[in-house]
């Protein structure tokens, strides 16, 4: 017997920075960069800033289109946020991009004091949120939502796919006040166009209905939730999916309505630590409104420093892949 041929192909280290798109999945290249270029075409107040990461946040497209409105701040995230705040005071609408770990951990005080306290019109768009890189805790922003939720007046957006991103850009730009948006870059999966979906800032949207399980999700975990729903159909398990792209302000009314609608297991799926993220938001919301589902489970990342490695391996290890999440839900239903 040829045991080598039976083994799965070995993942190389290049998979550590691979797209979250599955093989053969439809993708759209650089939806954030393209949407920003289009929106800024007749809006000269839109400017772009980055901390040496234009290429890796898709802001290089804005740089190419509007070089006079692009500012390279170097590896200085605190300066990036301070400069963005100053530009906003002069009437500009800055889009500041970097990695989520750098914006939240390194520049938190500047966002809090310079931008949010004065309610400045700065849009902070950050790549590599949660477990979207295999480079270990230094680059895995598994606690960014918990940190940013604590800042008063800061709107927080966690889009699912390319459609969500491109529709979110003009809405966060038009919103008066600071915004923190998680960013998918490069070849971004495209899934929500199959569900007649439209992004609406501040609103949760039912993507599909189901009688047995309701998955409440944000970010790319909504894509995973839809995959899980299809996988569980083979077991005659009916799964609904409620997508919550706006984390703050949170659409409590829609969540309460969806949970009250049917007596079913509620699973909160998120690309974030179980500490301080969507799971705790939903749990608090249901308690406040005295709503009790048939069951409640949180499928998020553990309260731990995560391993480095290839993304598919890590998503399996930490329970957010389609295969493992499907198995967990089957167990929870028993």
Beta strands, then each sheet from edge to edge (+ up, - down):
strand 1: 27-29
strand 2: 46-50
strand 3: 70-72
strand 4: 93-99
strand 5: 123-127
strand 6: 155-158
strand 7: 179-183
strand 8: 187-189
strand 9: 205-208
strand 10: 213-217
strand 11: 239-243
strand 12: 246-248
strand 13: 265-273
strand 14: 295-301
sheet 1: 1+ 8-
sheet 2: 3+ 2+ 4+ 5+ 7+ 6+ 12-
sheet 3: 9+ 11- 10- 13- 14-
end
